[in-house]
Every structure is written in C-alpha cells, then in structure tokens.
Amino acid sequence: WGAPLNNVSLRLNSIGVYQVLKLLVIPLIVLLEYLFTGKGISQLKVAFLLMTTAGISMATVTDLHFSAGGTAVAFLWTFVAAGYKVLWSRAENVEGWPTFGLMFRIYPFATFATMALGLVLDPPGLLAFPFTSKSVVALLCTGLGAFLVNWSGFLVIGRCSAMTHVLLGQLKSIIMMAGGYLLFGQNYRPITLFGCLLAMAGIVLYTHANLSEKAAENSIPRLDLSDLSENSEHDDSAATNPSRFR
C-alpha cells in the first residue's frame, strides 16, 4: 500500500511538506527497530542522523502548505513505509527468509491491494487508460524497471538494514541535486548547497560509525564452549583420581 499512499501524498501536499514528512521515516525506523527487535542506537549515530536530517531539510524543503487530508495521508504513508522496511529486514535477518522467497510470498497480495487502492484513490485510473501497443510496451518496461528497483531495495534492506535503505534514498536525492548543479548549471541557493554538503557528510559519518561498531563487535573474542567442557572434564578427572598427579 506504500506506493499509492505515497503518490496521493505527493498529489495533495506541497513538495516541502512531502519532504518534511518523508524525513519522519528516519526516527520511526529507530523506534520500530527498538520495539520489534530490541535494537538500540548509539548517541553518536543519533547525532549523525540529526546532522543528515538537518542537511536534507535545508536542501529540499522550500514551500510549506499544509492541508488536513494531505497531512493525514502523508502520516499514514510514513508509518506504512517505516513499518514494512523494519519488518522486511527482520524477516530476512532474523527469520532467514530469502529476498525472492519473501517477494513471492508478499507481492501477489500487494499487487491486488495496490490495484484496489488505485481505483479508490485515483479514479477512474486504470479504466481510463488508453491501451495501445506503445502504451502497453511502456507499461511493461515500467513494470520491469519497478521490479528491479524494488528488488535492489529489498536486497539492501536484507543485507544491510532498513535505515541504510532510507539513507541511500536520501543520498540519491542529494546526488541528483549536486549533479544538476555541477553538470547542468542548475541554480541553487547557498543554503541549499550547504544542506547538500551537510547531508552527505552526515551519511558518510553515520556509515563510518556503523562500520566501526560492527568491526568492534566482531573483534570481541567468543567463549569456546568445547574448550570449557574439556577443561571441566580435566578438573573432574583430577579430583576423582588424584594419584595420577603424584
């Protein structure tokens, strides 16, 4: 249901409101990961996430025009987006589901649900679409592209984390803006360029902190239970047969 709600949110809200509420996915993922998996986050990574959020806000948020319906849809999409990312990551990392297996299990239902919501939220939608040979080919190519995008995104969620997937999405927006400025001469305000630099720095620092924490966890020596068992048996043997050591 995320895609239809996202499109409706973009249609009902200004770009500024859409970007602000999209940033709420970051703290929601932190909260949901703690509730579902007990996974906390260090203060250092919180600081880098706040740095990233501030940079993205300065770079992308311009006009803010709220409406009751648009805000409600945007909040609903925010919870749906954060929830499915966290649950998908948990299904792959904790329950051991493969990416393709999970997609095959979920996508048939998700496809029918999306079509039903599309008819309700965007009437007449599919019924008014002109089905010609060119449009059908365009639909098939779009569907293939969407599948590849979703597949790559779910691979990132499964191999890395839900937060990594969100930050990569924000990094994509920053790179697009930087590319427009460097390659095509797009004019941006100084605050926008500073926000891009701040967001990229926050993402790089968050990634470095995350990798450092994982390296520290992997470097902690683990207790070998087999050695402990052998030592225990040796001690028991010495206690029951002290003549062996005379």
N, C-alpha and C positions, 0 to 999 in steps of 0.2 A: 504493500500500500504506500510505500515511501515515495515512489515516482509520481503518482497522481497528486498526492498531497503537496509534494514539492512544486509541481507545476502550478497548482492552484494558488499556493502561497506566493509564487513569483508573479502571478497574474493580479492578485488582489493587493499586494504590498508594493511600496516603492523599493528600489534597489537597496537603499540604505537600511530600511527595516529588515529586508530579507537577509542582508549580510549580518546585521547585529544578531538576529535570532539564530542564524546559522552558526554563529560562534558559541551559542549556548550548548551545542553538542559536546564541546570540549569538557566543561565541568560536569555535564550529565554522564559522560562516559566514566570519568573518575568516580562519581558517586555510584553508578551501577556496577562497575567492576568491584568496588568495595562490598556492595550488598550481595552480589551473586557469587563472587569468588573469594572475598576477603582480601583482595589485593589492594594494598595501600600505595601511596606515592610519597616520595621524599620531598622535603621542603625546597630543596634545590631545583627539582624538576617542576614543582609548582611555580617557582619564580620564573623559570624559563617559559612555561606555558603562559603565564601572565604577560611576559615580555612579548611573546608571539601574538597573543590576542590583541594587545595594545597596538602593535605594529600593523596587523591586518585591519584593525578598526580605522587607524589613520589613513591607510592606503585605499580602502574600499568604501568606507561609509561616507556618504555625501549628504543626500537628502533623507529626511526622516518624516514620513507622512503615515500616521497610524490610522487603521480602521478596525472596528471591533471584529468583523468577520475575518479579515486578513490576519489579524494578530492571533485569533483562536486557531485558525488553520495552521499558521506557522508554528505555534507552540505544540500542536498535535504532531506535526511532522517532525519537530525536534526530538520529541520523546520516542517516536517510532524509529527514527534514524539512529539515535544513540542505542536504543534497546536491541535492534537487530544486529548491530555491529558487535556489541558485547556478547550477546547470546551466540552469534555465529563463531566468534573467537573461542568461546567456552566449549562449543560443540566440537571444534577441531582440536583444540589443545588439551582439553580435559577428557572429553568423551571419546576422542580418537576417530572422529568422522573424517573421511577424505573429502576434498573440495567437490569433486564431481559427484560423489555419492550424496552429499548434502544438497547440492543443487538439484539433482534428480528427485530428491525427496520433497523439496520445498517448492520448486518452480512451477509444477503443474497447478497447484493451488494458488500460488502467487499470480500466475498468468490470468486465471479466471477471475480472481479478486480484482486485479488491475483493470480488466475489461469491464467488469460490473461498475467499478467506481468511475471509470472513464465515461460511461453512458450517463451516470448521475451527475458528475461534476462538470462535464464538458459536452452537454447535449447540443446538437444531435450527434456530434463526434463522428464515430465510425460510420454511421448511417448516411452522412452527408459527404463522405469522402469520395472523390471521383476515381474509380478503379479503372485505370488504363494500363496498357503494357508498361509504359515508362514509370508510372506511379507504383505499380506492383514491384518492379525491379528496384526502385528506390526504397520501398518498404523492406524488401528482403535484405538489401545491403545495410540499411539502418539497423535491422534486427540483428544481423551478423556482427556489426560493429558494437551494438549494445551488449551482445553476449560476450564478446571479447573484453570489453571494458569491465563488465561485472565479474567475469572470470578472473581477470588480473587483480581486481579489487579484493575479491574473496581470497585469492592466494596470499595477498598482503596481510589481510586480517588473520588468516590461519597461520601463516609462517611468522608473522611479527606480532601485531596487536591491533585492537580497534583504534587506539589513539594514533598509531603510526599511519593508519589509513586516512584518518581525518587530517593529520598534519600534511600528508602528501597531497591531499586535495587542496588545502590552503596554499601549499608551496606551488602547485600548478597555477593557481590564480596569480601569485606574485611573479612567477616566471613569465607568464603571458604579458603582464603589465611591463615588466622590465624589457621584454623583447620588443614590445611596441615602442618603448622609449628609445632603445638602442638601435633598432633596425629600421623603424619606420618613422622616426622623428615625432612620435606622439607627444603632445604637450601635457605635462602633469604639474600640479602644484608642488612646491618644495616639501610640504608636509606629507604629500602622497609618496614621494620618492624616499623620504626619511622613514616613513612607515614600512615601505618595502624592505629597506635595509634592516630595520629593526626586526621585522618578522623573520627574515631569512637568518639573521644572527640568532634569534631565539630558537628556531628549528634546529640549526646546527648545534647549538649548545645543549638543547634537550637531547638530541641524538647522542652526543658525546657523553652526557651524563648517564643516559640509559645503557650505553655500551660499557661504560666503566663499572656500573653497578652489576651488570651481568658477568663481566670478567672477574669482579671481586667475589661473586657468588660461586663461580666455577673454580676459583683458586682455593676455596676453603676445603681442607682435607676431610674426606669422609671416613667414618669409622668402619673398618673391615670386620664384619661380624664373624667371619670364618677364623680370622686370627684371634679374636676374642674367645671363640669357642675352644680353639686349640690350647690357648694359654690356660683356660679354665680346666680343661681335661688334664693338663700337665700338673696344675696345682693340686687337683684332686688325687692324682696318682701319687704325688709326693706325700700327700697327707696320709693316704691309706697304706703306703709301703715305704716307710722311712728308711728301711735297710738298704734300699737302692742307692742312697746318697752317703752311705758310711764308707 
